[in-house]
Amino acid sequence: MEQLVQLIDQYGYIALYGLLALGIVGLPVPDEILMTTVGSLTAGLDPLLTYSTSLIVSFAGAMTGMLVSYFLGHTVGKPFLYKFGKWVKLTPDRLSVAERWFHKYGLWAVVFGYYVPGVRHFTCYLSGVSNVKLWRYLLYAGTGGLVWCATFLTLGHVIGANAPAIMQAVHHYMGISLTIIAVVVLILIYLYWRFRKRPLV
């Protein structure tokens, strides 16, 4: 993450635009942490970046990545993604999950997919694969992208200089919490299945 901050410190908004575009396409860029960090750089008495310009540039970068993904899906199709997608984190398992989301929720999966790491990259490709009308895709993707950018940018702006450490802690403990919850649920399901047919004494 320090290297990303150094890039933004050196190249400013150009680095922000490029990192977000690449991150949405699927390259390993920690998008949420990046956005909250950028938000923190807009806080204080002598901010490195301005909030309004950062929001515009972030939105432009996210939409560029979304459009690249859409047109790649539209031109190369699903077989190509399953074969070569692993090079940009588009593993077959993740593609299958995103495909189920897309078939269940349609273009709403694009809107809410922004908030689910590992899903937002794929719903864009699947929109192109499914030949969704470009104007409809832009409407849903643009709405989701603007809200997503504003959410994490504002969060970082409010939290200030402590944003990177806090977001890394949230990611770390959220993963642990979800694992514990999953284990507890599996144990409860097993106990129910094991004892459901036993008569009460």
Backbone as CSV, one residue per row, in Angstrom:
resi,resn,N_x,N_y,N_z,CA_x,CA_y,CA_z,C_x,C_y,C_z
1,MET,0.825,-1.208,0.000,0.000,0.000,0.000,0.861,1.261,0.000
2,GLU,2.010,1.194,0.656,2.902,2.350,0.705,3.356,2.753,-0.696
3,GLN,3.570,1.743,-1.552,3.996,2.042,-2.923,2.905,2.786,-3.677
4,LEU,1.645,2.428,-3.431,0.536,3.117,-4.097,0.451,4.568,-3.639
5,VAL,0.646,4.772,-2.328,0.625,6.141,-1.796,1.770,6.953,-2.392
6,GLN,2.932,6.329,-2.538,4.073,7.029,-3.141,3.773,7.414,-4.586
7,LEU,3.090,6.508,-5.315,2.711,6.828,-6.695,1.782,8.032,-6.744
8,ILE,0.803,8.055,-5.843,-0.135,9.180,-5.807,0.583,10.447,-5.383
9,ASP,1.501,10.323,-4.424,2.263,11.483,-3.971,3.112,12.052,-5.108
10,GLN,3.618,11.153,-5.975,4.498,11.599,-7.059,3.726,12.048,-8.292
11,TYR,2.674,11.301,-8.650,1.975,11.583,-9.904,0.553,12.123,-9.706
12,GLY,0.095,12.186,-8.475,-1.192,12.811,-8.179,-2.386,12.111,-8.798
13,TYR,-3.235,12.903,-9.427,-4.507,12.404,-9.955,-4.326,11.403,-11.101
14,ILE,-3.229,11.528,-11.839,-2.977,10.582,-12.936,-2.796,9.170,-12.373
15,ALA,-2.037,9.063,-11.272,-1.840,7.763,-10.634,-3.153,7.230,-10.083
16,LEU,-3.953,8.095,-9.466,-5.252,7.683,-8.923,-6.140,7.131,-10.026
17,TYR,-6.230,7.830,-11.135,-7.041,7.391,-12.271,-6.576,6.026,-12.782
18,GLY,-5.262,5.888,-13.008,-4.736,4.652,-13.562,-4.893,3.469,-12.620
19,LEU,-4.642,3.677,-11.335,-4.753,2.582,-10.362,-6.181,2.072,-10.260
20,LEU,-7.149,2.985,-10.241,-8.542,2.553,-10.134,-8.999,1.836,-11.399
21,ALA,-8.593,2.347,-12.547,-8.971,1.691,-13.804,-8.422,0.267,-13.849
22,LEU,-7.162,0.091,-13.467,-6.541,-1.228,-13.480,-7.161,-2.140,-12.417
23,GLY,-7.486,-1.559,-11.256,-8.082,-2.350,-10.188,-9.450,-2.886,-10.551
24,ILE,-10.261,-2.085,-11.227,-11.594,-2.527,-11.631,-11.496,-3.601,-12.717
25,VAL,-10.510,-3.485,-13.600,-10.320,-4.507,-14.631,-9.979,-5.857,-14.006
26,GLY,-9.284,-5.831,-12.859,-8.989,-7.094,-12.186,-7.575,-7.236,-11.683
27,LEU,-6.723,-6.256,-11.937,-5.349,-6.340,-11.438,-5.347,-6.146,-9.920
28,PRO,-4.339,-6.695,-9.231,-4.349,-6.686,-7.756,-4.099,-5.314,-7.145
29,VAL,-5.114,-4.474,-7.173,-5.069,-3.161,-6.529,-6.127,-3.167,-5.422
30,PRO,-5.735,-2.885,-4.163,-6.719,-2.871,-3.066,-7.610,-1.634,-3.150
31,ASP,-8.680,-1.736,-3.919,-9.478,-0.564,-4.278,-10.035,0.196,-3.078
32,GLU,-10.672,-0.540,-2.137,-11.286,0.152,-0.994,-10.251,0.863,-0.129
33,ILE,-9.133,0.166,0.138,-8.075,0.780,0.946,-7.478,1.972,0.204
34,LEU,-7.330,1.837,-1.110,-6.816,2.946,-1.916,-7.740,4.161,-1.807
35,MET,-9.049,3.920,-1.930,-10.007,5.032,-1.904,-10.045,5.718,-0.539
36,THR,-10.031,4.932,0.544,-10.042,5.557,1.867,-8.743,6.306,2.129
37,THR,-7.646,5.786,1.612,-6.366,6.475,1.756,-6.385,7.803,1.010
38,VAL,-6.921,7.771,-0.206,-7.057,9.015,-0.981,-7.954,10.000,-0.235
39,GLY,-9.037,9.478,0.350,-9.915,10.343,1.138,-9.174,11.002,2.283
40,SER,-8.278,10.249,2.936,-7.507,10.825,4.040,-6.547,11.900,3.556
41,LEU,-6.110,11.772,2.286,-5.196,12.775,1.728,-5.914,14.077,1.367
42,THR,-7.260,14.046,1.411,-8.022,15.268,1.157,-8.373,15.992,2.451
43,ALA,-7.987,15.409,3.603,-8.311,16.002,4.903,-7.126,16.811,5.424
44,GLY,-7.375,17.576,6.460,-6.307,18.348,7.096,-6.217,19.770,6.580
45,LEU,-5.287,20.512,7.168,-5.137,21.929,6.828,-4.441,22.123,5.482
46,ASP,-3.540,21.211,5.127,-2.800,21.328,3.875,-2.899,20.006,3.106
47,PRO,-4.092,19.708,2.574,-4.304,18.398,1.932,-3.502,18.263,0.643
48,LEU,-3.073,17.030,0.381,-2.327,16.742,-0.846,-3.252,16.792,-2.058
49,LEU,-4.520,16.345,-1.875,-5.514,16.305,-2.942,-6.777,17.024,-2.475
50,THR,-7.617,17.423,-3.423,-8.900,18.006,-3.059,-9.993,16.948,-3.188
51,TYR,-11.004,17.060,-2.330,-12.069,16.047,-2.295,-12.825,15.986,-3.619
52,SER,-13.262,17.129,-4.137,-14.102,17.155,-5.338,-13.357,16.609,-6.558
53,THR,-12.103,17.025,-6.735,-11.324,16.532,-7.876,-11.042,15.042,-7.731
54,SER,-10.763,14.603,-6.505,-10.510,13.171,-6.270,-11.746,12.348,-6.608
55,LEU,-12.924,12.866,-6.266,-14.164,12.147,-6.572,-14.361,12.026,-8.080
56,ILE,-14.132,13.114,-8.805,-14.293,13.099,-10.267,-13.288,12.142,-10.914
57,VAL,-12.029,12.224,-10.491,-10.982,11.381,-11.077,-11.220,9.913,-10.723
58,SER,-11.619,9.644,-9.476,-11.894,8.266,-9.054,-13.032,7.671,-9.860
59,PHE,-14.090,8.449,-10.032,-15.243,7.982,-10.801,-14.840,7.711,-12.257
60,ALA,-14.033,8.610,-12.819,-13.579,8.430,-14.200,-12.715,7.166,-14.327
61,GLY,-11.837,6.931,-13.355,-11.002,5.740,-13.380,-11.818,4.463,-13.249
62,ALA,-12.772,4.469,-12.316,-13.628,3.295,-12.122,-14.437,3.005,-13.383
63,MET,-15.000,4.040,-13.996,-15.817,3.845,-15.198,-14.963,3.393,-16.382
64,THR,-13.726,3.866,-16.454,-12.830,3.398,-17.514,-12.595,1.897,-17.372
65,GLY,-12.314,1.459,-16.139,-12.128,0.034,-15.890,-13.379,-0.764,-16.206
66,MET,-14.551,-0.222,-15.850,-15.820,-0.909,-16.119,-16.065,-1.032,-17.625
67,LEU,-15.752,0.003,-18.368,-15.961,-0.034,-19.821,-14.983,-0.994,-20.507
68,VAL,-13.728,-0.985,-20.054,-12.745,-1.919,-20.617,-13.214,-3.357,-20.377
69,SER,-13.674,-3.635,-19.160,-14.153,-4.981,-18.830,-15.366,-5.350,-19.677
70,TYR,-16.284,-4.406,-19.835,-17.493,-4.645,-20.622,-17.138,-5.003,-22.068
71,PHE,-16.269,-4.197,-22.676,-15.922,-4.422,-24.089,-15.078,-5.686,-24.267
72,LEU,-14.262,-6.016,-23.272,-13.524,-7.280,-23.346,-14.489,-8.463,-23.308
73,GLY,-15.454,-8.399,-22.387,-16.455,-9.461,-22.321,-17.269,-9.553,-23.592
74,HIS,-17.556,-8.399,-24.172,-18.378,-8.361,-25.390,-17.622,-8.923,-26.598
75,THR,-16.311,-8.701,-26.639,-15.547,-9.095,-27.828,-14.923,-10.494,-27.720
76,VAL,-14.414,-10.853,-26.542,-13.702,-12.131,-26.438,-14.595,-13.262,-25.954
77,GLY,-15.665,-12.932,-25.218,-16.604,-13.964,-24.793,-16.169,-14.745,-23.569
78,LYS,-17.069,-15.590,-23.081,-16.849,-16.328,-21.839,-15.749,-17.380,-21.931
79,PRO,-15.640,-18.157,-23.010,-14.566,-19.166,-23.065,-13.177,-18.570,-22.873
80,PHE,-12.958,-17.406,-23.482,-11.667,-16.730,-23.343,-11.423,-16.349,-21.887
81,LEU,-12.462,-15.845,-21.205,-12.317,-15.439,-19.816,-11.990,-16.632,-18.929
82,TYR,-12.663,-17.749,-19.173,-12.398,-18.943,-18.369,-10.990,-19.469,-18.612
83,LYS,-10.467,-19.257,-19.803,-9.147,-19.789,-20.134,-8.015,-18.889,-19.651
84,PHE,-8.166,-17.581,-19.847,-7.067,-16.665,-19.549,-7.358,-15.699,-18.407
85,GLY,-8.569,-15.749,-17.863,-8.945,-14.798,-16.812,-8.119,-14.910,-15.548
86,LYS,-7.526,-16.090,-15.296,-6.764,-16.284,-14.070,-5.597,-15.305,-13.949
87,TRP,-5.147,-14.775,-15.086,-4.016,-13.839,-15.045,-4.403,-12.507,-14.422
88,VAL,-5.706,-12.198,-14.371,-6.174,-10.970,-13.714,-7.221,-11.309,-12.655
89,LYS,-6.966,-12.374,-11.904,-7.801,-12.803,-10.783,-9.179,-13.310,-11.194
90,LEU,-9.417,-13.541,-12.480,-10.714,-14.043,-12.925,-10.677,-15.571,-12.964
91,THR,-10.592,-16.187,-11.784,-10.526,-17.639,-11.718,-11.883,-18.238,-12.073
92,PRO,-11.912,-19.491,-12.554,-13.196,-20.121,-12.901,-14.189,-20.139,-11.750
93,ASP,-13.719,-20.368,-10.520,-14.623,-20.390,-9.365,-15.267,-19.023,-9.151
94,ARG,-14.469,-17.991,-9.228,-15.010,-16.637,-9.037,-15.954,-16.264,-10.176
95,LEU,-15.598,-16.677,-11.374,-16.489,-16.411,-12.505,-17.834,-17.098,-12.323
96,SER,-17.810,-18.307,-11.794,-19.057,-19.040,-11.575,-19.930,-18.342,-10.544
97,VAL,-19.309,-17.868,-9.463,-20.053,-17.136,-8.430,-20.669,-15.881,-9.016
98,ALA,-19.869,-15.113,-9.756,-20.368,-13.874,-10.353,-21.461,-14.158,-11.372
99,GLU,-21.332,-15.263,-12.083,-22.342,-15.610,-13.087,-23.682,-15.923,-12.421
100,ARG,-23.629,-16.615,-11.278,-24.865,-16.883,-10.538,-25.490,-15.588,-10.055
101,TRP,-24.654,-14.689,-9.552,-25.140,-13.375,-9.130,-25.805,-12.654,-10.292
102,PHE,-25.129,-12.669,-11.421,-25.617,-11.912,-12.568,-26.945,-12.470,-13.067
103,HIS,-27.074,-13.797,-13.117,-28.318,-14.397,-13.585,-29.460,-14.184,-12.592
104,LYS,-29.108,-14.073,-11.307,-30.141,-13.907,-10.278,-30.606,-12.460,-10.162
105,TYR,-29.652,-11.516,-10.208,-29.984,-10.115,-9.943,-29.893,-9.216,-11.170
106,GLY,-29.407,-9.730,-12.284,-29.300,-8.909,-13.480,-28.300,-7.784,-13.294
107,LEU,-28.627,-6.622,-13.851,-27.709,-5.484,-13.782,-27.579,-4.903,-12.383
108,TRP,-28.488,-5.287,-11.469,-28.310,-4.852,-10.083,-27.055,-5.470,-9.484
109,ALA,-26.625,-6.600,-10.030,-25.374,-7.214,-9.569,-24.188,-6.306,-9.870
110,VAL,-24.292,-5.520,-10.942,-23.227,-4.567,-11.271,-23.199,-3.444,-10.234
111,VAL,-24.388,-2.965,-9.840,-24.487,-1.868,-8.871,-23.927,-2.297,-7.520
112,PHE,-24.439,-3.409,-6.991,-24.035,-3.847,-5.654,-22.719,-4.616,-5.676
113,GLY,-22.328,-5.093,-6.862,-21.077,-5.835,-6.974,-19.853,-5.008,-6.629
114,TYR,-19.964,-3.676,-6.723,-18.858,-2.802,-6.345,-18.407,-3.075,-4.917
115,TYR,-19.365,-3.406,-4.052,-19.067,-3.562,-2.632,-18.619,-4.974,-2.272
116,VAL,-18.508,-5.855,-3.256,-18.111,-7.241,-2.993,-16.818,-7.521,-3.757
117,PRO,-15.660,-7.453,-3.065,-14.395,-7.756,-3.743,-14.431,-9.148,-4.358
118,GLY,-13.958,-9.255,-5.584,-13.985,-10.531,-6.269,-15.225,-10.739,-7.103
119,VAL,-16.221,-9.852,-6.942,-17.451,-9.940,-7.749,-17.528,-8.783,-8.732
120,ARG,-17.154,-7.586,-8.274,-17.311,-6.415,-9.136,-16.526,-6.536,-10.436
121,HIS,-15.377,-7.256,-10.381,-14.578,-7.398,-11.593,-15.308,-8.221,-12.651
122,PHE,-16.109,-9.193,-12.187,-16.687,-10.163,-13.109,-18.025,-9.736,-13.692
123,THR,-18.813,-9.002,-12.895,-20.127,-8.598,-13.394,-19.997,-7.701,-14.625
124,CYS,-18.917,-6.949,-14.693,-18.677,-6.089,-15.857,-18.424,-6.933,-17.100
125,TYR,-17.562,-7.933,-16.960,-17.278,-8.827,-18.080,-18.552,-9.549,-18.521
126,LEU,-19.323,-10.018,-17.536,-20.531,-10.774,-17.863,-21.587,-9.902,-18.534
127,SER,-21.595,-8.614,-18.211,-22.508,-7.697,-18.901,-22.187,-7.643,-20.383
128,GLY,-20.888,-7.605,-20.688,-20.476,-7.604,-22.087,-20.762,-8.927,-22.761
129,VAL,-20.480,-10.023,-22.053,-20.747,-11.359,-22.599,-22.227,-11.525,-22.913
130,SER,-23.086,-10.969,-22.047,-24.545,-11.117,-22.194,-25.146,-10.127,-23.181
131,ASN,-24.304,-9.302,-23.812,-24.760,-8.319,-24.806,-25.788,-7.343,-24.239
132,VAL,-25.570,-6.929,-22.981,-26.414,-5.899,-22.385,-26.227,-4.603,-23.172
133,LYS,-27.319,-3.881,-23.402,-27.224,-2.602,-24.115,-26.264,-1.675,-23.381
134,LEU,-25.406,-1.002,-24.126,-24.372,-0.163,-23.526,-24.970,0.930,-22.641
135,TRP,-26.071,1.571,-23.099,-26.645,2.665,-22.309,-27.203,2.164,-20.985
136,ARG,-27.758,0.944,-20.969,-28.268,0.370,-19.725,-27.113,0.024,-18.796
137,TYR,-26.069,-0.517,-19.374,-24.893,-0.858,-18.579,-24.290,0.401,-17.950
138,LEU,-24.160,1.467,-18.742,-23.596,2.713,-18.236,-24.452,3.298,-17.117
139,LEU,-25.768,3.168,-17.237,-26.677,3.691,-16.217,-26.450,2.979,-14.883
140,TYR,-26.458,1.653,-14.914,-26.293,0.887,-13.676,-24.865,0.969,-13.149
141,ALA,-23.893,0.783,-14.041,-22.490,0.827,-13.614,-22.112,2.214,-13.107
142,GLY,-22.610,3.250,-13.782,-22.303,4.610,-13.368,-22.896,4.948,-12.017
143,THR,-24.130,4.522,-11.779,-24.770,4.776,-10.489,-24.009,4.085,-9.364
144,GLY,-23.741,2.790,-9.562,-23.006,2.050,-8.541,-21.613,2.605,-8.327
145,GLY,-20.929,2.954,-9.416,-19.575,3.469,-9.313,-19.494,4.796,-8.578
146,LEU,-20.448,5.698,-8.842,-20.444,7.004,-8.188,-20.679,6.864,-6.690
147,VAL,-21.657,6.032,-6.320,-21.950,5.822,-4.895,-20.764,5.154,-4.201
148,TRP,-20.161,4.177,-4.869,-19.011,3.467,-4.293,-17.837,4.415,-4.071
149,CYS,-17.515,5.208,-5.080,-16.406,6.169,-4.952,-16.673,7.162,-3.827
150,ALA,-17.885,7.722,-3.796,-18.228,8.717,-2.785,-18.197,8.114,-1.385
151,THR,-18.642,6.851,-1.255,-18.684,6.206,0.059,-17.297,6.077,0.670
152,PHE,-16.367,5.471,-0.061,-15.043,5.218,0.515,-14.183,6.477,0.555
153,LEU,-14.389,7.370,-0.398,-13.658,8.642,-0.363,-14.088,9.461,0.847
154,THR,-15.402,9.515,1.093,-15.920,10.251,2.245,-15.476,9.605,3.548
155,LEU,-15.500,8.284,3.591,-15.048,7.569,4.783,-13.606,7.935,5.117
156,GLY,-12.752,7.908,4.094,-11.358,8.267,4.320,-11.192,9.716,4.716
157,HIS,-11.985,10.600,4.121,-11.916,12.029,4.437,-12.295,12.281,5.885
158,VAL,-13.329,11.584,6.353,-13.806,11.771,7.723,-12.827,11.170,8.728
159,ILE,-12.359,9.984,8.427,-11.443,9.311,9.354,-10.091,10.013,9.399
160,GLY,-9.669,10.531,8.236,-8.413,11.270,8.202,-7.193,10.390,8.035
161,ALA,-6.128,10.761,8.670,-4.841,10.103,8.445,-4.806,8.657,8.935
162,ASN,-5.753,8.251,9.784,-5.751,6.883,10.308,-6.495,5.906,9.408
163,ALA,-6.994,6.364,8.258,-7.818,5.525,7.377,-7.131,4.235,6.932
164,PRO,-5.874,4.247,6.449,-5.278,2.996,5.967,-5.208,1.912,7.041
165,ALA,-4.743,2.287,8.263,-4.615,1.302,9.334,-5.971,0.752,9.746
166,ILE,-6.981,1.627,9.817,-8.325,1.194,10.218,-8.914,0.249,9.189
167,MET,-8.794,0.585,7.897,-9.376,-0.268,6.857,-8.666,-1.623,6.783
168,GLN,-7.350,-1.645,7.006,-6.641,-2.923,7.011,-7.100,-3.788,8.180
169,ALA,-7.348,-3.147,9.335,-7.849,-3.891,10.495,-9.243,-4.433,10.225
170,VAL,-10.104,-3.615,9.582,-11.462,-4.054,9.251,-11.415,-5.263,8.321
171,HIS,-10.579,-5.190,7.286,-10.455,-6.319,6.349,-9.975,-7.574,7.079
172,HIS,-8.989,-7.389,7.979,-8.416,-8.528,8.689,-9.449,-9.182,9.601
173,TYR,-10.087,-8.377,10.464,-11.013,-8.938,11.440,-12.338,-9.346,10.815
174,MET,-12.711,-8.708,9.707,-13.935,-9.122,9.021,-13.771,-10.541,8.493
175,GLY,-12.602,-10.839,7.935,-12.359,-12.190,7.438,-12.407,-13.214,8.554
176,ILE,-11.801,-12.895,9.719,-11.817,-13.809,10.862,-13.244,-14.006,11.359
177,SER,-14.008,-12.903,11.462,-15.385,-12.988,11.953,-16.251,-13.842,11.033
178,LEU,-16.117,-13.649,9.732,-16.906,-14.436,8.786,-16.558,-15.911,8.873
179,THR,-15.271,-16.215,9.100,-14.857,-17.610,9.239,-15.488,-18.237,10.479
180,ILE,-15.467,-17.518,11.596,-16.061,-18.027,12.837,-17.554,-18.256,12.667
181,ILE,-18.236,-17.282,12.050,-19.681,-17.410,11.824,-19.984,-18.618,10.955
182,ALA,-19.189,-18.812,9.897,-19.405,-19.947,8.992,-19.238,-21.268,9.737
183,VAL,-18.212,-21.364,10.610,-17.981,-22.593,11.369,-19.145,-22.862,12.315
184,VAL,-19.620,-21.822,13.014,-20.744,-21.974,13.942,-21.990,-22.436,13.209
185,VAL,-22.268,-21.840,12.053,-23.443,-22.226,11.265,-23.342,-23.685,10.825
186,LEU,-22.166,-24.100,10.375,-21.978,-25.490,9.954,-22.182,-26.456,11.121
187,ILE,-21.711,-26.087,12.308,-21.896,-26.935,13.485,-23.385,-27.052,13.831
188,LEU,-24.104,-25.920,13.779,-25.535,-25.936,14.082,-26.305,-26.783,13.072
189,ILE,-25.935,-26.676,11.803,-26.592,-27.481,10.766,-26.328,-28.965,11.008
190,TYR,-25.083,-29.285,11.361,-24.746,-30.689,11.626,-25.533,-31.215,12.820
191,LEU,-25.592,-30.444,13.915,-26.312,-30.879,15.106,-27.797,-31.073,14.814
192,TYR,-28.361,-30.151,14.042,-29.777,-30.289,13.678,-29.990,-31.558,12.856
193,TRP,-29.134,-31.776,11.882,-29.258,-32.966,11.027,-29.038,-34.243,11.830
194,ARG,-28.100,-34.198,12.799,-27.743,-35.391,13.588,-28.847,-35.798,14.558
195,PHE,-29.523,-34.808,15.141,-30.474,-35.126,16.214,-31.929,-34.882,15.846
196,ARG,-32.224,-34.488,14.611,-33.594,-34.114,14.275,-34.575,-35.282,14.351
197,LYS,-34.113,-36.501,14.134,-35.006,-37.654,14.115,-35.079,-38.360,15.455
198,ARG,-34.289,-37.920,16.421,-34.307,-38.584,17.719,-35.538,-38.146,18.494
199,PRO,-36.265,-39.122,19.107,-37.463,-38.767,19.885,-37.081,-38.074,21.183
200,LEU,-37.919,-37.162,21.595,-37.678,-36.461,22.861,-38.002,-37.407,24.012
201,VAL,-37.145,-37.426,25.045,-37.345,-38.310,26.197,-38.160,-37.580,27.259
